[in-house]
Amino acid sequence: MPDTPLVICFGEGLIALVPTTAGPLENCRSFHRSLAGAEWNVAIALASAGTRAAVVSRVGDDGFGRFLRAELEAHGVDASAVVTDPDAPTGLYVKELEARPDGSIDGLMHYYRRGSAAAALSPESLRTPEAAHLLADAALVHTTGITPALSATARAAQDELFSSPGSSSDPLPGPFRVSFDLNWRPALWRGREEEARTLLSDYMARADIVQCSAADAEDLLGTGDPDRLRAMFPAPRHLVVTRADGAVAFDGDERAEAPAVDAPVVETIGAGDAFAAGFLAGVLAELSLAGCLARAHRLATRALTTTRDHVDGALSVR
């Protein structure tokens, strides 16, 4: 791993409290604690795939924050640029599980993140000595559509990642490519849907690698059709659209399609982040477009077999 390119994941880390049994929260007596947050899930999955990964973020000066940092390090992710906020708490969510007749489980998330340490992400978060050191070595920075919804300062930080070189009097170290996963979360943008459509479309147009689910694109952009989306966003070198039956990916004018891998499903939450990590690992390893999709699907299947949001870093996927 020391010789592989470095990917920085920029965004919010959360504590997930997952009930030990399915059912309404009022009936659940015990919960498992685990790490969550889209970008953090991607970082762990990247590390499990043999790619160097680091996180730039903020956590509270509390037990949950210390747990999140320790989890990153235990999974081989560089946590040196995770800042501890002395005042704001670490955000969390509680997952409510509902058993389906086919044996799988639906998860509903209840978030408790307002005023969290990660909501205070800002352009300065990218300019700490630790973050600057990582950015100078990064081949790729990965972020999502969740981050700019957290606060105005978090949005300003993400804007910095998409800024053209030389456009600022205090430019970020680089150069690095930018990966953007739409990760549309309507609840975070309630009452600001048009603002979100404009902003997130702009990020998609300016990123080097774009990933989205067909459902998210349909909801926000009016279409989940991969070819129509490619016509809307021709600039990113890579565009990946995931569907229930597989995925379609573009590399410039090249197009590849791959069916979903047949695998047992416990819960789908987190599978999209694992898929995103697998595709990025494939791109950095200079695999073919079909090879990138194959690696993405293999990694995603590992997230389907657990109610945790992230893969088990003890296993590697090559």
C-alpha positions in Angstrom: 0.0 0.0 0.0 2.8 2.6 0.6 3.4 2.9 -3.1 -0.2 3.3 -4.1 -1.8 6.7 -5.0 -3.3 8.6 -2.0 -7.1 9.3 -1.9 -8.4 12.0 0.5 -12.0 11.7 1.6 -13.5 15.0 2.7 -16.7 15.0 4.6 -18.6 14.1 7.8 -18.0 11.2 10.0 -20.9 9.9 12.1 -21.7 7.4 14.8 -24.3 4.9 13.8 -26.3 3.3 16.5 -27.8 0.1 15.1 -30.4 -1.9 17.0 -29.6 -5.5 17.7 -33.0 -6.6 16.6 -35.4 -5.2 13.9 -38.5 -3.4 15.0 -39.7 0.1 16.1 -37.2 2.1 18.1 -39.4 2.2 21.1 -39.1 -1.6 21.4 -35.3 -1.8 20.9 -33.3 -2.2 24.1 -29.8 -2.4 22.8 -27.7 -1.0 20.0 -24.4 -1.7 18.3 -22.1 1.3 17.7 -20.3 1.7 14.5 -18.7 4.3 12.2 -20.8 5.9 9.4 -20.7 8.8 7.0 -20.4 8.4 3.2 -16.9 9.7 2.7 -15.6 7.8 5.8 -17.2 4.6 4.4 -15.4 5.2 1.1 -12.0 5.7 2.9 -12.3 2.4 4.8 -13.4 0.6 1.6 -10.5 2.1 -0.3 -8.0 0.9 2.4 -9.5 -2.6 2.3 -9.0 -2.6 -1.5 -5.3 -1.8 -1.1 -5.4 1.9 -1.8 -3.9 4.5 0.5 -6.7 6.6 2.1 -7.0 9.6 4.4 -9.8 11.6 5.9 -10.0 15.4 6.3 -12.8 16.2 8.8 -13.8 17.2 12.3 -15.1 15.3 15.3 -16.1 16.3 18.8 -13.8 16.1 21.9 -15.9 13.2 23.2 -15.9 9.4 23.4 -17.7 9.1 20.0 -15.1 11.3 18.3 -12.2 9.3 19.8 -14.0 6.1 18.7 -14.3 7.4 15.1 -10.7 8.3 14.9 -9.6 5.0 16.3 -11.8 3.1 13.8 -10.1 4.9 10.9 -6.7 4.0 12.2 -7.7 0.4 12.9 -8.8 0.1 9.2 -5.5 1.6 7.9 -6.9 5.0 7.1 -4.8 8.1 7.8 -6.7 10.2 10.5 -3.9 12.8 11.0 -6.1 15.6 9.4 -9.2 14.8 11.5 -9.5 17.9 13.8 -10.9 17.6 17.3 -13.4 20.3 18.2 -13.3 21.2 21.9 -16.9 22.5 21.9 -19.1 20.9 19.3 -20.2 17.2 19.6 -19.7 14.4 17.2 -22.8 13.8 15.1 -24.7 10.6 15.1 -27.7 8.8 13.7 -29.9 6.0 15.0 -30.9 3.3 12.5 -34.4 1.8 12.6 -34.6 -1.7 11.1 -37.6 -3.3 9.5 -37.5 -7.0 8.5 -38.8 -7.8 5.0 -40.5 -11.0 4.0 -37.5 -12.1 1.8 -35.2 -12.0 4.9 -33.5 -8.7 4.0 -33.7 -5.6 6.2 -34.8 -2.1 5.4 -33.0 0.7 7.4 -34.4 4.1 8.2 -32.0 6.7 9.6 -32.8 9.2 12.3 -30.1 11.9 12.3 -28.8 13.9 15.3 -26.2 16.1 13.6 -27.3 19.7 14.0 -24.5 21.8 15.4 -22.0 19.0 15.2 -18.2 19.4 14.8 -18.4 18.3 11.2 -20.9 21.1 10.4 -18.1 23.5 11.2 -16.0 22.3 8.3 -14.6 25.3 6.5 -11.9 26.3 4.0 -9.5 26.5 6.9 -10.1 22.7 7.5 -8.3 22.2 4.2 -5.4 24.4 5.2 -4.3 22.9 8.5 -0.7 21.7 8.3 -1.9 18.1 8.4 -4.4 18.6 5.6 -2.1 20.6 3.5 0.6 17.9 3.8 -1.9 15.2 2.6 -3.3 17.4 -0.2 0.2 17.9 -1.6 0.5 14.1 -1.9 -3.0 13.3 -3.1 -3.8 11.8 -6.4 -7.6 12.2 -5.8 -10.0 14.0 -3.4 -13.4 12.4 -2.9 -16.4 14.2 -1.6 -20.2 14.0 -1.9 -23.4 16.1 -2.2 -23.9 15.7 1.5 -21.1 18.0 2.6 -22.3 21.3 1.2 -25.7 20.7 2.8 -24.2 20.7 6.3 -23.5 24.4 6.6 -22.4 27.5 4.6 -18.8 27.0 5.7 -18.8 23.3 4.7 -20.1 24.4 1.3 -17.3 27.0 1.0 -14.8 24.3 1.8 -16.2 22.1 -1.0 -16.1 25.0 -3.4 -12.4 25.3 -2.7 -11.9 21.7 -3.9 -13.5 22.5 -7.2 -11.7 25.8 -7.7 -9.5 26.2 -10.8 -5.7 26.4 -10.0 -4.6 30.0 -9.5 -8.2 31.2 -8.9 -7.4 31.9 -5.2 -4.7 34.1 -3.6 -4.2 31.1 -1.2 -4.6 28.1 -3.4 -4.8 24.6 -2.1 -1.8 22.3 -2.6 -2.1 20.1 -5.6 -2.8 19.2 -8.3 -5.3 16.4 -7.6 -8.3 15.1 -9.4 -11.8 15.5 -7.8 -14.3 12.6 -7.4 -17.9 13.6 -6.6 -20.7 11.3 -5.6 -24.1 12.9 -5.8 -25.5 11.2 -2.7 -28.8 13.2 -2.9 -30.3 13.6 0.6 -33.6 15.5 0.2 -34.1 16.0 4.0 -30.9 18.0 4.1 -32.1 20.4 1.4 -35.7 20.7 2.3 -36.9 24.1 1.1 -33.7 24.6 -0.9 -34.3 22.1 -3.7 -33.6 24.5 -6.5 -30.4 25.7 -4.9 -29.3 22.1 -4.5 -30.1 21.3 -8.1 -28.0 24.2 -9.3 -25.1 23.7 -7.0 -24.8 19.9 -7.2 -25.2 20.0 -11.0 -22.3 22.5 -11.1 -20.1 20.1 -9.0 -21.0 17.2 -11.3 -20.0 19.3 -14.3 -16.6 20.2 -12.8 -15.5 17.0 -11.2 -13.1 14.5 -12.9 -15.0 11.5 -11.7 -18.8 11.5 -11.1 -20.9 8.8 -9.5 -24.6 8.7 -8.8 -27.5 6.3 -8.5 -30.2 6.4 -11.2 -32.8 7.0 -8.5 -30.9 10.0 -7.0 -30.4 11.5 -10.5 -34.0 11.0 -11.4 -35.2 12.7 -8.2 -32.8 15.7 -8.5 -32.2 16.1 -12.2 -35.2 14.6 -13.8 -33.6 11.6 -15.4 -31.7 8.5 -14.3 -30.9 7.4 -17.8 -27.1 7.0 -18.1 -26.9 8.2 -21.7 -29.0 11.3 -21.1 -26.9 12.0 -18.0 -23.7 11.7 -20.1 -25.1 14.2 -22.5 -25.9 16.5 -19.7 -22.4 16.1 -18.1 -19.9 15.5 -20.9 -16.9 17.1 -19.2 -16.0 14.6 -16.4 -13.7 11.9 -17.8 -15.6 9.2 -15.8 -19.3 9.1 -15.2 -20.9 6.1 -13.4 -24.6 5.5 -12.9 -25.7 2.7 -10.6 -29.0 0.9 -10.9 -30.7 -1.9 -9.1 -29.7 -4.2 -11.9 -26.1 -3.1 -12.3 -24.2 0.0 -13.5 -23.2 1.9 -16.6 -19.9 3.7 -16.7 -18.3 6.1 -19.2 -14.6 6.9 -19.8 -14.6 9.7 -22.3 -16.5 8.2 -25.3 -16.1 4.6 -24.0 -19.2 3.1 -22.5 -19.3 -0.1 -20.4 -22.2 -1.8 -18.6 -22.1 -4.5 -15.9 -24.9 -6.4 -14.2 -25.1 -6.5 -10.4 -23.4 -9.4 -8.8 -25.7 -12.0 -7.4 -25.1 -11.9 -3.6 -27.0 -12.4 -0.4 -28.5 -9.1 0.9 -28.9 -8.2 4.5 -29.2 -4.4 4.1 -28.2 -2.1 1.2 -27.1 1.0 3.2 -23.4 1.5 2.6 -23.2 -0.5 -0.6 -23.1 2.6 -2.7 -20.1 3.9 -0.8 -18.3 0.6 -1.2 -19.1 0.6 -4.9 -17.7 4.1 -5.3 -14.5 3.1 -3.5 -14.1 0.0 -5.7 -14.5 2.1 -8.9 -12.0 4.7 -7.7 -9.5 2.0 -6.7 -9.8 0.6 -10.2 -9.3 3.9 -11.9 -6.1 4.5 -9.8 -4.9 1.1 -10.6 -5.4 1.9 -14.3 -7.8 -1.0 -14.9 -10.0 -1.1 -17.9 -13.5 0.5 -17.6 -15.0 -3.0 -17.3 -12.3 -3.9 -14.7 -13.2 -0.8 -12.7 -16.9 -1.8 -12.6 -16.0 -5.4 -11.7 -13.9 -4.3 -8.8 -16.7 -1.9 -7.7 -19.3 -4.6 -7.7 -17.1 -7.0 -5.8 -16.5 -4.5 -3.0 -20.1 -3.5 -2.9 -21.2 -7.1 -2.2 -19.3 -7.0 1.1 -21.4 -4.1 2.3 -24.6 -5.9 1.5 -23.9 -8.7 4.0 -24.1 -6.6 7.2 -26.1 -3.9 8.9 -22.9 -1.8 9.3 -22.5 1.0 6.8 -18.8 0.1 6.0 -17.0 -2.9 4.8 -14.8 -5.0 7.0 -11.3 -3.8 6.4 -9.8 -7.1 7.5 -10.4 -8.5 4.1 -8.9 -7.2 0.8 -10.5 -7.0 -2.6 -8.1 -6.7 -5.6 
